[in-house]
Amino acid sequence: MNTLVEESLQIAAKKFEKFGFQEEQVEKLLLSGKRDLEAEIGKLMQLLSEPEPEKEAIDKSLHALKGLLYNLGNIEAGDKMNDLREDVSLHVQIEKLQKVLNGQ
């Protein structure tokens, strides 16, 4: 499993338990979070693999990913996605994104 997803789910599990959710509720939330993260990461990877990636589409995907990460309590990774959105050069942005998504 993707390191970003695994890390986020671990953070979320602790966060949800502290909120007082029951175990079955936590499991459902984690499954939903995992599904959404994997879908958005897949979308982003597809955008990055395009011969001519569109910066606006990548930025939208990063924004969605940032929100998902924040919802799961992975503030550090969410901040990273926000910082990546601010890269002016598409080439630099793609290079950094690939490192983050590949757990480097």
Sequence and secondary structure as in RCSB ss.txt:
>XXXX:A:sequence
MNTLVEESLQIAAKKFEKFGFQEEQVEKLLLSGKRDLEAEIGKLMQLLSEPEPEKEAIDKSLHALKGLLYNLGNI
EAGDKMNDLREDVSLHVQIEKLQKVLNGQ
>XXXX:A:secstr
  HHHHHHHHHHHHHHHHTT  HHHHHHHHHHHHHHHHHHHHHHHHHHHSSS  HHHHHHHHHHHHHHHHHTT H
HHHHHHHHHHT S HHHHHHHHHHHHTT 
